[in-house]
Amino acid sequence: MALIAKESGGSSTFTPVPQGMHLARCYRVVDLGTQKSEYLGTIKHLPKVMLQFEVFGEDESGNPILTNKGEPMTISKNFTLSLAEKATLRKDLQTWRGRDFTADELRGFELKNVLGAWAMISVVKAEGNNGKEYTNIQAILSVPQQIKKAGLPDGHNALGIFSIDEPDMTMFDTFSDGLRSKIEGSPEWQQRNGKSAPTQASTSINDLDDDIPF
């Protein structure tokens, strides 16, 4: 099945991407299945997807943004699969490519189109409902022409899509414990593996109004 439309893991030594505007490349699209969402006291069960980016550049001190292994740091953002007018994913994809969706595109957009695409991402720190501080992608913008003309770096991570319908278990094994647990908790994963799952209200992608694209 084509995917049409933050996971942070690790140990105590995990270092988040620094705040600021960074050049980044989308290298992974992950189907999270149906997940529970709560906003202003209202609980919904909505299909979710995660976009994962590898980050290139320097921090405020001029040091390369790299992991302890010398690899590009990564950061992710979760979205509800929807192209509704107020959908976060629709807004982010439109600012990313620098134009609105056409009427034809709004009828269905395959997320595989964002794989390998470069962007400028705005990274900020925010406090979660649990009182902990998280590093999040606030905005996804197009790459200025002057940066493109100067030359983009070579991507590091392999491009890939993870779909629950046809899961790549080799990729699945590379996910953090938290991400695997999130996917395994979805009714789609449980049904695929012969387990009963709570019945969720059925929704059409065109019916979702809070949060699929390029």
Secondary structure, 3 states (H helix, E strand, C coil): CCCECCCCCCCCCCCCCCCEEEEEEEEEEEEEEEEEEEECCEEEEEEEEEEEEEEECECCCCCECECCCCCECEEEEEEECCCCCCCHHHHHHHHHHCCCCCHHHHCCCEHHHHCCCEEEEEEEEEECCCCCEEEEEEEEECCCHHHHHHCCCCCCCCCEEECCCCCCHHHHCCCCHHHHHHHHCCHHHHHHCCCCCCCCCCCCCCCCCCCCCC
